[in-house]
C-alpha cells in the first residue's frame, strides 16, 4: 500500500519493517529520551527513511506543573536552538532524514504563549498533546484514586473539551495519542462515542491530523492510540493519520515501526505526513 502526503510517498509492507516509512514521533535526551545521536542512528539502522525528533515542551500556567517541568526537563523552549545545532550535526553524519519538531503540551490558559513560542521557534512541524487536567498529570493515577465516578466522568469530559480546543486552535499538525486517558485506570473506559464524534468532527474541519501511536502497543497491555472504537469513528470520517513510534530508547524503533506498518495495512489506513512538511 502506498500513500502520499505532502512531498512524501510512504510504502507500507505488512511482511516486515516498511520498505519506506517515516516515524513522526520520537524523543531524545532533550526531554525524556536517549542521547540524540543514538536515537537517530538507531532509527536509520531500523530501516526508517525519516524520523521526527519531537521532544516534550511545557509552558504551564499551574505552579505544580511548573515544578513537574523542572523535574522532568521538558524545557525545549529553552534548549531548542542547542538541539537544532545537534540535529544539524547528526544530519551531516547520517543518511536518514531528520525533522526538527516538538511535542507541545496544550494548556488552554497558555494558548497565547504557546502560539508566540511556536511562531518564534519555527519547528518543521508541531505535535500537540493534552497531558494534564488543570494541575493533575493524566498519567499519575494517585491524583485520581479517591475521586467519585461523577468527578471522574467530568474529568474525562474536560479532557475531550481540551482536546477539541487544541484541535480548533490550529496550532498543531498532529494530535498525539488522542485518548491518553485510557492509560490511567480511574479514567479508562469512561469515554463515549459522543466524545469520539466530537473529536472526529473537529479534526475533519482542521489541518490537524490524528496519529497512530505505538508507544504501548508491544507491552503487556497492547495499548494502541486511538483505541479500536475511537479508530472506527475516525475512519468513518475519512481522516488521514500519521504514524508515531513514540520511541524513547534506540531499541524501540524497529519493533514499533514494524507494528505500525502492519497495523496501517491491516486497517487500510490513509497514512500521511504532517501538514507543515
N, C-alpha and C positions, 0 to 999 in steps of 0.2 A: 504494500500500500504506500503510495507516495502522495504527500500533501504539501501544499505550498503556503507560505506566509511571508510577506514582505519579500526580501531577496533570497529567501531560503527554499530549498527543496529538501524535504525530510523523508527519507525512505526507511520504512519500518519492516523488519523481518521477524516473524514470530518464532523462528527457529533458534535464534541466539541473540547476542548483543546486536543492536541495529547496525546495518551497514552504513547508515548516515543518520545521525541524530544529534540534537542539541539538548543539553541539560541547562535549564534556565534558573535553577535554584540550588545553590550550594554555599558553603560558608568557609571562612578561613580564620586565621588567628587574629584578624581584625574584629572578630566578635567571639564566637564560641566554637570555632573550628580549628583544624590543624594548620600548620605553617603553610602560607600561601603557595610557595613553590612546590611543596609536596602534594598539595591538593591538585594543582594544575597538572603536574606530571602524572599523577595517578589517573586523572580524567583522560589524559592522552593515551596512557597505557591501556585504559579500559576500552579504547576504540572510539571515544567520542570525538566529534569534529568541532564542537564548540561547547564551552562551559561558561555559565554566568557565575561570577563571584558576587554574592548578594548578602553581604554581612548585615547583621541587625543594626538598626539605629532607632533610638528612642528620644523623643522630645517631650517628656511627660509633664503634665501640669501638677499631678499629685506628688506630695512630698515622699510618700513611701516608694512610689515608682522611681523617683529620683535616686533614692537610696539603692534600689534594685539596679538601676542603670549603672551606678558607680561600682557596685559589687560585681555585676556581670560584664562590664566593659563594653556595653552596647553604645559606643560613643563615636560612631563613624562620622558624625557631624564635625568632630574634632580631628579625625585622622584620615579622612578620605583622600586628601591630597598626598599624604605619605603612602597610602595604599595604592593610589593611582600610579605613583612612581614605581612601586613594587610590581604592579601589573605590567607596566611598560618594560621593566627589566626581564620579567619572565616571558613576555611575548617574544623578546629577542632571542630567547634560548629554547623555545619550543615551537612546534608546528601547529598546535591546536589554536583555534580562535578563542580568545578570552574576552568576556564582556565585563565592563566596569559598571556594576549595578548595585542596588541596595534593597534590603528588605526593611521597609519603614513601618514602625508601629503607628496605626491610626488612632488618634485621640481627637474626638470631635471638638474638644475645648482648645486644642492646639492646632487646628486646621490651618489657620493663617501662618503660624510659624513654620509648619511643615511645608506649606506652599512656598514660602520665601526661601527656605533652605534648599528645597529641591530645585528651585529656579537658579539659585547661585551655584549649586554643586554640578548640575547638568550631567547627571548619570546617563548612561546609554539606555537604561530602562529602569523602572521602579516597580518593585513588588510591594503590595500593601497587605498588612496583617492586623487583625484585631486580637491582641494578646492579653488584654486586661479589661475588666469591667470596673469602672471607677478606679479604685486603688487596689483591686484584687487581681493578681495574675491568674489567668484562667487555668493554667497547668499546675496550680498549687492546691491540691484537694483540701487540706485543712481549713482553708478560707471558706469552704462551702459545707463543711461536715455538719454543722449544727443548725443549718437553715431549714425552715419548713418547706414543704412541697410548693406552697404558694409563692414563697420568695424565690425558690429555685426556678420555677416556671417564669417568674418575672425577669430573672437574670438572663435566662435563655432568650426571652423576648428582647431584652436590652442588647444582647449580643447581635441578634439579627438586625435590630434597628441600626446599630453602629456599622455592621457590615454593609447594609444598604446605603447608609450615609457615606461610607468610604467609597463605594462604587459611584454614587451620584456626584462625588466631589470631582471626578475626572482627573485626579492627581496621579492615578496609578495605572500601570499597564496590566498588571496581574493581580488577581485576588488569591492570596495563598491559603492553603488548607481551609476552605470556606466553612467547614463545620468543626472548628477546633474544639468546641465544647464537648465533642464526643470523646476527647481524651481524658476528661475528668469524670469519675464515676457518678458524682452527685448531679452533674449536669447532663450526662449522657442519656440518650433515649427520650429526651423531652422535646426535641424539635419536631415540628409537624410539616405536613405538605404545604400548609399555608406559609410557613417560614420559607420553605424552599421555593415556592412560587414567587414570593416577593423578591427574593434574590435573583431568580432567573429572569424576571421581568426587568429588574434594574440592569442586569448585565446585557440583556437584549437591546437596551436603549443607550448603552455606554460603550466606550472604547475599551474598557477593562475586560480582560479575559480570565476565566477561572482556570486554575491549574489542576492537573492530576498529580498529587503529592504522594511520593512513595516513602516518606520518612519513617513510617512504622509498618510498611507493607510486609516486610520479611521478618518481623518479630512474631512472638507467640500469638499476639492478638490479631495479627494480619490486618491491621487497620489501614485502609486506603482513604484518602480525602479526595473528593467527597464520597460519602458512603453510598451504597447501591441505590437507595431510594432517592437521595438527593441527585445522584448522577442521572437517573432516569428522567427526572424533571428537567435538568439542564439540557439533556439530549433532546427532549421533546420540544425545547425552544430553539433547536438548531444552532446551538452555541459551539464555538470553537474552544480548544483547550491548549494550554502549554503543558509541557512535561517538566517535572522537577524532582530530582532525587532527594533534595533537602539533605545532601551529604554534608557531614561534619568531619568525617575521617576518610583518609585515602581509600581504604578498602571497601567503602560503601558504594563507590561509583559503579563498578562493574555489575554486581548483582542487581542493584536498583535500576540501572539503565536497561538491563535485560528484562526485568519485570515490567517496566513501563512500556517497552516495545510490545511485549506480549499482551499487556492489558489494553493498550490502544488498539491493537489489531483485533483482539477478541471482541471488543465493544464497538468496533467500527467508528472510532472517534475521529473527528476532524481536528487534526493537530496543526498548530500554527506557531509563529514566533511572536514575541511581544510586539505590540503595535508600533512602538517607537523605533524598532530596528528595520 
